[in-house]
Amino acid sequence: MLPVFIPGQNKKQYYDNEIENLARHYKQIIDRLEQDYAHRLRDEAKRLKTQQAKEFSKQRQSLKDKKQEQEFIQKQQQELNERLQTIVQERKTKILSTDFERLMRGQQLKR
């Protein structure tokens, strides 16, 4: 990308302005990613809980005592936690990747 200078603006001012614009742009991207992941996490949790409630109601007849019920519920909770943790890890990875991209582009502008 070739720089387009505005008359009366020196190179340092131009690149400082570009770095500010870049930071603002990436902040918007990260904010949008955070909102998307919050919605995704909430929707996935709701979907999984509904699915697990259906599964529990089907299995309830075959569970012989309270101990088996508790084990079944704990297993479901662990599965839910693992799935949500996977989504959180994906979010962290994506945000770190985006932040790294921002840093690299900022360094290119500073050169």
C-alpha positions in Angstrom: 0.0 0.0 0.0 1.5 3.3 -1.1 1.1 6.2 1.3 -1.1 9.1 0.3 0.1 12.2 1.9 -2.2 15.1 2.6 -0.7 18.5 1.8 0.8 20.1 4.9 1.2 16.8 6.6 4.6 15.3 7.2 5.4 11.6 7.1 5.4 11.2 10.9 2.0 12.8 11.3 0.7 10.6 8.5 2.0 7.4 10.0 0.9 8.4 13.5 -2.6 9.0 12.1 -2.5 5.6 10.3 -1.5 3.8 13.5 -4.3 5.5 15.5 -6.8 4.4 12.7 -5.4 0.9 12.8 -5.8 0.7 16.6 -9.3 2.0 16.4 -10.2 -0.5 13.6 -8.9 -3.5 15.5 -10.5 -2.4 18.7 -13.8 -2.4 16.9 -13.1 -5.9 15.5 -12.2 -7.3 18.9 -15.3 -5.7 20.5 -17.4 -7.3 17.8 -15.7 -10.7 18.3 -16.3 -10.4 22.1 -20.0 -9.8 21.5 -20.3 -12.6 19.0 -18.6 -15.1 21.4 -20.8 -14.0 24.3 -23.9 -14.7 22.2 -22.5 -18.0 20.9 -21.5 -19.1 24.4 -25.0 -18.2 25.8 -26.8 -19.9 22.9 -24.6 -23.0 23.0 -25.1 -23.3 26.8 -28.9 -23.0 26.4 -28.9 -25.6 23.6 -26.8 -28.1 25.5 -28.8 -27.7 28.7 -32.0 -28.3 26.8 -30.5 -31.3 25.0 -29.2 -32.7 28.4 -32.6 -32.2 30.0 -34.3 -34.3 27.3 -31.6 -37.0 27.6 -32.0 -37.0 31.4 -35.7 -37.4 31.2 -35.3 -40.4 28.8 -32.6 -42.0 31.0 -34.3 -41.3 34.3 -36.4 -44.5 34.2 -33.3 -46.6 33.7 -31.4 -45.0 36.6 -32.0 -47.2 39.6 -31.1 -45.0 42.5 -30.1 -41.5 43.5 -26.4 -42.3 43.2 -26.8 -43.2 39.6 -28.8 -40.1 39.0 -26.1 -37.9 40.6 -23.4 -39.6 38.5 -25.4 -39.0 35.3 -26.0 -35.4 36.2 -22.3 -34.9 37.0 -21.3 -36.5 33.7 -23.6 -34.1 31.9 -22.3 -31.1 33.7 -18.7 -32.1 32.9 -19.6 -32.4 29.2 -21.3 -29.0 29.3 -18.2 -27.5 31.0 -15.8 -29.0 28.4 -17.9 -27.8 25.5 -18.1 -24.3 26.9 -14.4 -24.3 27.7 -13.7 -25.2 24.1 -15.6 -22.2 22.9 -13.7 -20.0 25.4 -10.4 -21.3 24.1 -11.5 -20.6 20.5 -12.3 -17.1 21.5 -8.9 -16.6 23.2 -7.1 -17.9 20.1 -9.1 -15.7 17.7 -8.6 -12.6 19.8 -4.8 -13.3 20.2 -4.5 -13.9 16.5 -6.3 -10.6 15.7 -4.2 -8.7 18.3 -1.0 -10.2 16.8 -2.1 -9.1 13.3 -2.7 -5.6 14.7 0.7 -5.5 16.2 2.4 -6.7 13.0 0.6 -4.1 10.9 1.5 -1.4 13.4 5.1 -2.4 13.3 5.0 -2.3 9.5 3.7 1.3 9.6 6.3 2.3 12.2 9.1 1.2 9.9 
